[in-house]
Structures are given as structure tokens and as C-alpha cells.
Amino acid sequence: MTAHEKPVSFFGSSQVGYIVLDPDTGAGAYLIGGGENGGFLDSDLEQILTYAGFVIGLAGAAFSAPLLVFISAVIAIALLVDLILDDSTLNHRCAGLGYIRLIAVAAAIASIFFPPLMAIVLLYVGLLAGNGTMSVAQSRACQN
């Protein structure tokens, strides 16, 4: 394992990280101690954006405001990219979570083909399901 000497200031937050490397196989993992594990959003900001994007999208769909629906979609895309980055760096032992995350991402992508109100609901339900599986994968039960 390789770690740096002291925390690194990165975009206004102090972060620690380390590299775990298997000398026999050369396989390794690059872990960030702040909980992001490869994503670019911290969990508090992620929750705020999820709920704000959902409310903005519902308001945009209810009042036929395409700009609000567009803003909601941009927020959802950023959250989806963060979910995919977090997922790509997560190592766990719980079988089946990958399928649930795949369904969640598929639901988010399929929302493109639905009317605005249903699309917003489907998009954010997919994101919430994906984040739920991330929480389970990071739990102590899946890490042992």
C-alpha cells in the first residue's frame, strides 16, 4: 500500500488517498478517503442536486417550461456520470448489485423516450436506485 505524507488540498477540500497494489498480480486500486472514490461530487452535494433536479424537472414538466426540464436533465446527467465513476472504482463482494445498478442506469437512459413528466420521475428514480445500490455496496456487509 502506498499513501501520501499529509492530506492534499483539492478544490477547497482536504483529501487523503492511497494505492493498494498486489505485487503478485499487479492489480491495484486507487482509493480516496473522503468517500468520493473516483466521483466528483461529495454525498451531501449529490443529495442536494438530486432533490433540486427532481423538483426543477417536475416544475418544468408541470408548467411546460422546457428550460427547467433541460436544467433538470443536465443535473441528472452530471449525477449519472458521478454514479458511473463511483461504481467503476468500487470493489465489493455482494452478488447482484451490478445488475440493479445496470437497471437503474437503463431506466435513467430510457427516460429520454418518455413524455417530460414521466421522464423526470423515471430519470430520478433510476438515479436514486443506483445510489441506493452504491450505499449497499459500500456497507460493511458487502466489504467483508
N, C-alpha and C positions, 0 to 999 in steps of 0.2 A: 504494500500500500504506500502511496506517495501523497503527502499533504503539504500545503504551503505553511510558511512560518507563522503568519498572522493573517487575520481577515483582510479581504480585499474590498475596497470601496468601489461599487459598481452601480452607476446610475442612481446615486443617492442612498443606496442601502449597503450595509456591510455584509458580505457574503463569505462563507467558507466552503471549500470543496475538496475533494480528494479523488485519487485514482486508485482503483482496485484492479490489480493485474495478476493473472495466473501465469507464473513463469513457465509452467509446463506446456500450456496450450497457446499462450499469447493472448487469450481472451481477456477483455478488460471492460470496466465500467467507469464512467466519469460521473460522479455524484456531486450534487450541490446541496449543501447543508441547510439552506434557507427554505427547503421544501418545494422549490420550483422544479427541480430535477429535469432541467432542459427546456422547460417552457419559459415564456417571457412575462407572464402575469403572476403576481402573488395571489394566494387564495382569497384574500379579502377583496381585492380589486376584481377578481374573477366573479365573485358572487354579486358585487355591486353592478358590474356590467351585464351579467346575466339577467338580473331583475329589471334593470333600467332598459335594456334592449327589448325585453319582453313587453314591458309597459308601453314603450315608444311604438313598438310594432303593432300592438293591439289598438292603440290610439290612432295610428296611421291607417290601419285597416278599417276601423270603425267610422272614421271621418273622411275616408277616401283621400288621404294625404300621402301621395306617393313618396314625398321626400322623407317622411317619418318611417315609412316602410323600408325605404332604401337605407336610412341610418341604422335601423334595426338589423337589416341584413348584413351591413358592414360590421357591426358589433358581433353578430353571430359568426361571421367568417373568421374574425380575429379569435374568438373563443374556440372555434373548431380547430384552427391551426395550433393554438396553445394546447388543446386537448391531444392532438396528434403528436406534438412534440413531447409532451409529458408521457404519453403512452409509449413512445419509441424508446424511452430511457428507463422504463420501469421493468424490474425483474421480480417476479413473484411465483408462487407455487400453487395458486388456485386455478384449477382447470375450468374452462368455460367462460372466463371473463372476457377473453378476446372476442368471442362470438357476440357477447352482449354489447361490447364497445363497437363492433362492426355494425350491428343492427342500429345502434344509436347514431353512428355517423351516416349510415344509409338513410335513416329517417330524416336527418338534417338535410342531406343532399336531395332526397325525394321531395322535400317541401317546395322546391323550385317549381314543381309541376302542379301545385295546388292553388286555389284562389287565395288572395292575400291573408284573410283572417285565419283560415285553416293552415296556411303555410307558416305563419308566425307561431302558432300553437305547436305544430309538428316540429318545427325547427328547434324551438327551445325545450320541448320535451325530450328530443333527441340529445341535446346538449346536457340537460340535467341527468339523463340516464347514463350518458358517457362519464360525467363527473362522479356519479354515484359508484360506478364500477371502479373508477380510479381510487376512490376512498376505500373501497373494499380491498383492492389490490395492495394498497399501502398499509392495511391493517396488520396487526400483529399475527392474526390467524394465517394470513397468506404469506407472511415473511418467514415463518418458522419452517 
